[in-house]
Amino acid sequence: MNPCWLARWTSPRKRGGLYDCLYVALAEREGCELVTDDQKLIANLKPSCAFIVPLMSLP
C-alpha cells in the first residue's frame, strides 16, 4: 500500500470522501489525469495533486 495515497484519503485536512480519494489514488497509481466537475474535490485536493483536472478547463 502506497503511504502517499493512504495519507491523502485519511487526512482530515483534505476533507475528501472515501470514494473521491479512491479515484484520486487510482489516477495517481495509473499515472493518468482525473477529470472532475466536483468543486469540493478540486478545492481540497488539487493543490497537492496536479493530475486533477477541472472539467471546466477543457475545451
Secondary structure, 3 states (H helix, E strand, C coil): CCHHHHHHHHCCCCCCCHHHHHHHHHHHHHCCCEEECCHHHHHHHHHHCCCEEEHHHCC
